[in-house]
């Protein structure tokens, strides 16, 4: 879906990835990051966010919590980071960055509450009075008071299957009462997910019904004595520079770009936006079986934000071959282990073992077995590998930074 955009808008990145892979510096089964592009994307997005009074917390699960990407986003001006779960929070804090938001998509497990409180997140989202009490007790034990946010929902709101949770709008006032009475916590704001979604038929991003629910919730809590002077409204989902104005109009005070920082939101697939493509999946031809080339898998999970579509890839024995026509790929069934994918070599074309294979789909590194490789210097024509990490942000091979 994003391969054509990569080749058209950031061909130097694709060439660098092929060259460094052929030199043995990038392992197969890597999500390769253009750290220069990610930093530039963060800078563009944050500049626009500042004009709208928005706090920017970057999401990094998609790119495997890679320390090099965290540093690039911080250099680009993000205010901190959102952690999808505790596995995200640890590398954020370990690498010296600000933990802005925790507990929203994945609640903090009871046994991890003390560890989470010690990380001193700016905001901690809870779905219930019980989870609020756990967070408050952990914060109190670490000698601090924790700002808590409530996720709110109303019947008819949008959830991805398995993402359901939060405080019912009708129960919101009593939930704020509970937080106000807790020693070690204070009520800070409201959130939902997803706030924005891409409409494939219209080719644009619009607010979900959840945003209307949150507006009603904000009106209710502003009349509550525990409402802070600055009520935080956190609106994540499909965030890019182009959508920030709509988010601000919808009442947001906090936004959480993830795929927007690598130019892989659905909107980027249909329109050129200010962000530059900054990620690709790299494999290599492992073997050829009865004339069919197969490439290594491990990271062939395609985020199903679109309907089914034909995946293609570029096969290149050297950087000059990135201009060859992409070939169709027979992807593994989602229920199968993705050891390999089958490649169509193209009419009359010779393909050798060890050739580089470049994909451009929407990634979710943290749910795969793939490595994450960071490149710097692409924008200056001096690309080099600065680190190889696994999906937890740990070194992925000996000697990597």
N, C-alpha and C positions, 0 to 999 in steps of 0.2 A: 504493500500500500504506500510506503514511503520511499521505495527504492528510486523511483524517478526523481523525486524531490532531492534526494541525496546526490544523485549523479548530476542534476542540473544546477543545484545551488551550492554544493560543497564538494566538487570533484577532487580538490586537493586532499581532502580528508580520506576519500575512498582510495586515491592513489597511495597515500602514505600508509594506509592500513595494509594494502597489498604488498608494498615494498617491505614493510617491517615484518609482515608474516613470512614472506619468502626469505627474509634474512634470519628467520628463526627467533625473532624477538617478541612476536605476538603468538600465543598458543591458539590452536584451534579451539572451537567452542568458547569464543569470547564475545561478550558485548563490548565493543570498542567505543570509547568516548573521546570526542574532540573537546578537550577541556577549555581551549580558547573560545570555542563557540558557546559552550555552556556559560562561561564567565560573561561573554558579551550579551548573551540572551538574558542572564540575570540582571545585568546593568540596564538594559533597555526596559525590562519589565519593572524593575524597582524605581527607575526614574519616573515612569508613568504612574506607578502606585503612589509615589510621594506626592504628586500633584493632586491626588484624590484623597489623601489622608489615610491610606491603607497600610497596615502592617503586613509584611510578607514573610511567611514561614514556608520554607521550601520542603517538599516531600522527596525522599531519596530511595524509597523501597524499589522503585522501578529500575534504578541503576545500581542496585546492590549495596547501597550505603557506602559507596567507595570513598575513602578519605580524600583522594584527589579531586573528586567531584564536589565534596563538601567544601574544600578549600576554594575551588573555583567559584562556587555559588556565593560563599562568604565574601570573596574579593569583588564579586559583582554587586554586592550591597544588600543581600537578604538580611532580614532582622534576626533570623534564627531558623530553626528547623522544626518540622512536625514529625513525630514518630508514629508510624502506623502501629507499632507494637514495641515491646521492650527490646526485641532484637534490633530494632532501629535506634532506640534511645541510647543503647550502650556505645556504639561507635561515634555517635554525635558527641556525647559527653567525653568519651575517651580521647577524641581528637581536639578537645578544647573549644567546642562550639556551644552555642546557646541552644538549649532545649526549649523551644517555644510552646509546643502543644503536645500533650500526651493523652492517650486513653480514648480518643474519639472513635476511630474505626474499630480498634481492638481494645476492650477494657483491660485494665491492669489486673492481673490475677492476684488473689489475696496474698499469696506467699511472696509476691514481688513488690508489694506496696511500700515496704520500708526502703527497699533499694530505689524505687521510683522517686520517693520523697527526697532521698538524699541527692538526687540529680537536680533538684530545685527547678522543675519546669515552670515556665511563666504561667501556663494554664493546664489544667487537668480536667478532662471531661468525664462525667459519670452519667450512668443511665438510671440510677436508682438511689434511694435513701441509704441502702446498705453499702453501696460502693462509695457514696459520699462519706459515710462514717469511717470506712476503711482508710480512705485517703486522708481524712482529717487526723485520725489517730496516728498514722505514719508520719505525717508532717509535724504533728505535735512532738512525737518522739525524737524528731531530728531538730527540734528547737525552732520551728518556723510555722508560719501560717500559709496555707495553700489556697490560691485562687481557683475556684471550681467553676466549670461551665456545665450546663445541662443540655443534653441533646433532647429536643422536643419533637413530638410527632402528633399528627391528627389522622383519624381514619381517612384513607384516600391519598395519603402522601406516598411518594415514590421511594421504594427501597430496591436495591439489588437483592435477589434471593439469598438468604443467609446473612444479610447485613442488618436485619431488623433490630430495633432496640431504642430505648429512650423513655422519657417521661411523657405521658399523655398530656395534651394541652389542658384538659379539664383538671388534671392533678398538679399543674405547674405551681400554683400558689403554695400549696402545702409542701411541695418539694423545696421551694425557696425557704419556707419556714424552717424546715429541717436543717438546711445548710446554715442558716442564720444562727441557729442554736448550738452549732457544733463548735467546740474548742479546737482550734487548729485549722479552721477553714473559713472561707468567706465566699459569698456568691459573686461571680464576676461577669457571667454572660451566657449566651445561648448559641447553639450550633445545630446544624442539620447536615445530611448528606444523602443524595447529591443535591446541591443547590442549583446547578446548571447542567443541562444535557444537550448533546448535539442532536439536531433534527435532520436525519439523512435526506428526507424528501425536500426540505426547504434549504438544506445546505448551510444552516446557521445554528447558533447556540441560543438557547432561551432558558428562562427560569422555570424550575419545576414548581409544582403546587406547594412543595415544602417551604418555599420562600414566603408564600402568603401565610402559611402557618406560623413561621418565625416572626413575621411582622405583627401578627395578632398576639403572639407570646411576648414580644418586646413591649407592646402597648400595655399588656397586663402587668408585667413586672416593673415597669416604670412607675406604677402606682403603689408598689410594695415598699415598705420602709427599709428593706435590706438592699434595695437596688443601688448599685454604685453610681457615682456621678458620671462615670464613663462606662456605659453598658456595652460590653464587647459582643459583636455579632460576627461569628465565624461562618463563612460561606465557601466551602470547598467544592470543587468539581469542575473539570473541563476548563481550567484556568489558563489564559494566555493574555498577552498584552492587549489584544483586541477585545477581550471580554471584561477587562477591569472596569470600564465605565458602567457597564450593565450591573456589575457586582456592587459598585458604589451606589448606584441608583436604587438598588435593592436593599440598601441599609448596611452593607458589609463594613466592618472595621478591620477585619483580618481576612487575608486570602492565602491559599496554599497551593501554589503551582508545583506540578511534578513533571508530567509529560510536556508541559509548555516550555520547560527549560531545555528540552532537547528537540523541540518542534515536532512532536508526535501526538498532539491532540487530534481528535477527529477533524477539527476545523483546518488544521494544517494540511490534511490530506486533500482538501478541495480548494484551498486558497493559499497564496503566498502571504505570510504574515511577517512581522518584523523579526521574529526568531529564526535563526539559521539551523538547519539540520545538524544534530550533534551526536548521533548514536547510530551504530550499525551492528549487525550480528555477523561474525566472521567464523567460517568453518573452512575445511579443506577436503579435497577428494581423498577419501580413505582407501578405496579400492574400486575396481571395475568388475562387475559381475555380468557375464554374458553380454558384454557390450554396454551395460548400464552403469554410469558412474554413481557412486554413493558417497555422500559426505557425512562427516561426523555430526552427531546431534548432541543433546544435553541441554540446549537452550532453545529448542524449537517450539516453545510455547508462544503462541500468538494471542495476545490479549483480545478477547472476543468482543471488542467494542463495536465492530462492524459485523455484518452478516458474513456468511461464507464467501470467500473470494479466492481466486487462483494466486498462489504465492509464486513469485519468480525470484531468480538470483542471477548474479553475474559471476561467471567462471573466468578467472584470470590467472595465467601462468606468470605474468609480469604486469606492471602498472599500465603499460600501453594497452592492455586488453580490457580495461574497464569500459571502453567505448563499444565493445561487442554487445550484441543484443542479449538482454536477459533471457534466461531459459526457464520454462515451467519446472516446478518442483512438485513431486509427489510427497506431500508431507505425511508423517506418521499419523495414524488415527489418534485423536486426543486421549483415548483409553489405553493406548499402547505406550511402552517405554520408548522414548525417542533416541534409540541408539544411532540411527542413520536416517537420512532422507534420500530418495532417489531423484537424480537430476536428468533432465533431457539435454543431451549434449548439443543439440542444434544440427542443422543439415550440413553434413560433410565436414564437421569440425572435430579435430582430434583433441581429446581431453586426457591428461596424464594424472596419475596419482601425485598428490602433494599440491595440486593447483589450489589457489585461494578461491573460496566461495563467499560472496558478499550478499547478505540479505538486508532488506529495509523494512521490517515489520515493527509493530508496536510491541515493546518488550515489557516484561515484568521479571526482572532478574532474580528477585528474592524468592520466587517459587520454583526456580530451576536449578540444574547442576552446573550452570555455566559460570565461567570466570568473567571478571570485569577488568578491562585493560584501559588505562588512561594514557592519552597522548597529549603532549603539549608542543607548542611551536608550529602547529599546522598552519596557522594564519601567517607566519613569517617564512614559510617554506623550509623550516628546520624541524621537522617532526621527530619526536623521540618518545620512547615509552618511559613514563614516570612511575608506573606501578601496575602490578597485577594483583587483584584481590578476589576473594570468593564472595558469595552473596551476603555474608555477614560483615563485610568490610575488613576482614582479616587478610594478611598476606596469602596470595594464592599459590605462590611458588617460592622457592628459596631465593633470597636476594632481592625480592621485590620490596618496594618501600611502602 
